[in-house]
Amino acid sequence: MDFLSSMKISSSGLSVQRKRMETISSNLANIETTRTPEGGPYRRKDVVITALPLEDQFSQNLSREMQSNVNRVVITDIVEDQEEPRLEFQPNHPDANELGYVAKPNIDLMSEMVDLMTASRSYEANVTAINATKNMALRAIDLGR
């Protein structure tokens, strides 16, 4: 794989992980939101990620030789959780129903934190890969001098 293809793959990973962290942060910020402009409680969002072939001449040649695809990742969709909101008994809450239950977002704090840490580590891994690629390119240039 050439240096530019490696950078493209890592940068696509950076973009995806940044969007994942933004989405998870939004979920955490709205963990107690019971009223949205759409009506009802906030619905947890999740990022759908897909691997696509890296389309350039080098990757096509490499794929033909290796019988595999060199892939980049892209966000194909951001989906809302379709599960029912959890109900909490809070009869004095302004959004309580006639039985005193409030519909709260179906967001698990611990799961979101684990997802956030995973996205953060993946982001860091992509930064490390970009820096390693950059250092290899610089060393190759130094060898050519």
C-alpha positions in Angstrom: 0.0 0.0 0.0 1.3 3.4 -0.8 1.5 6.3 1.6 -1.4 8.3 0.2 -3.8 5.3 0.3 -2.8 4.6 3.9 -3.5 8.3 4.8 -6.9 8.1 3.0 -7.9 5.0 5.0 -6.8 6.5 8.3 -8.5 9.9 7.6 -11.8 8.2 6.8 -11.5 6.4 10.1 -10.9 9.7 11.9 -14.0 11.2 10.3 -16.2 8.3 11.3 -14.9 8.1 14.9 -15.3 11.9 15.3 -19.0 11.6 14.2 -19.4 8.6 16.6 -18.1 10.7 19.5 -20.4 13.6 18.6 -23.4 11.2 18.4 -22.6 9.6 21.7 -22.0 13.0 23.3 -25.5 14.0 22.1 -27.0 10.9 23.6 -25.3 11.6 27.0 -26.3 15.2 27.0 -29.9 14.2 26.4 -30.1 11.3 28.9 -32.8 13.1 30.9 -34.6 14.9 28.0 -38.3 14.2 28.2 -39.6 16.6 25.6 -38.3 17.2 22.1 -39.5 19.3 19.2 -40.7 16.1 17.5 -42.7 15.2 20.6 -41.9 12.7 23.4 -38.5 11.9 24.9 -35.2 12.1 23.1 -34.4 8.9 21.1 -30.9 7.5 21.3 -29.0 7.8 18.1 -26.4 5.4 16.6 -24.0 5.7 13.6 -24.2 3.1 10.9 -20.7 2.5 9.4 -19.9 0.8 6.1 -16.6 -0.2 4.5 -16.3 0.9 0.9 -13.5 0.1 -1.6 -10.8 2.8 -1.7 -11.0 3.7 -5.4 -7.7 4.6 -6.9 -5.4 2.9 -9.4 -3.0 1.6 -6.8 -5.7 -0.1 -4.7 -7.3 -1.7 -7.8 -3.9 -3.2 -8.8 -3.3 -4.3 -5.2 -6.8 -5.8 -5.0 -6.2 -7.7 -8.2 -2.9 -9.1 -6.9 -4.1 -9.8 -3.4 -7.7 -10.9 -4.3 -8.9 -8.5 -1.6 -10.3 -5.0 -1.3 -8.5 -2.1 0.3 -11.3 -0.4 2.2 -12.2 3.0 3.7 -15.1 3.5 6.1 -18.0 5.9 5.7 -21.1 6.8 7.6 -24.1 5.5 5.7 -26.8 6.6 8.2 -27.6 7.8 11.7 -30.5 5.8 13.1 -32.8 6.5 16.1 -33.4 3.8 18.6 -36.9 2.3 18.1 -37.3 0.8 21.5 -40.0 2.1 23.8 -38.8 4.7 26.3 -38.4 3.7 29.9 -41.1 4.9 32.3 -40.3 6.4 35.7 -42.8 7.2 38.3 -42.6 10.9 38.9 -46.1 12.3 39.5 -44.9 15.9 40.0 -43.0 16.1 36.8 -44.5 18.4 34.1 -44.3 15.6 31.5 -45.9 12.9 33.6 -48.9 11.1 32.2 -52.2 10.6 34.0 -50.8 7.7 35.9 -47.8 9.8 37.1 -45.2 8.1 34.8 -42.6 10.1 32.8 -41.3 8.7 29.5 -37.5 8.9 29.6 -34.9 8.2 26.9 -33.8 4.6 26.6 -30.1 5.4 27.2 -27.8 3.4 29.3 -25.0 5.6 30.8 -22.5 2.8 31.1 -23.0 1.5 27.5 -22.6 5.0 26.2 -19.4 5.6 28.1 -17.9 2.4 26.9 -18.9 3.3 23.3 -17.3 6.8 23.8 -14.1 5.3 25.1 -14.0 2.8 22.2 -14.5 5.6 19.7 -11.9 7.7 21.4 -9.3 4.9 21.3 -10.1 4.2 17.6 -9.6 7.9 16.9 -6.3 7.8 18.7 -5.3 4.6 16.7 -6.0 6.4 13.4 -3.9 9.4 14.5 -1.1 7.0 15.4 -1.4 5.3 12.0 -1.3 8.7 10.2 1.8 9.8 12.2 3.5 6.5 11.4 2.8 6.8 7.7 4.0 10.4 7.8 7.3 9.4 9.5 7.8 6.5 7.0 7.4 9.0 4.1 9.8 11.4 5.7 12.4 8.6 6.2 11.9 7.5 2.6 12.6 11.1 1.5 15.7 11.2 3.7 17.0 8.0 2.2 16.6 9.4 -1.3 18.8 12.4 -0.5 
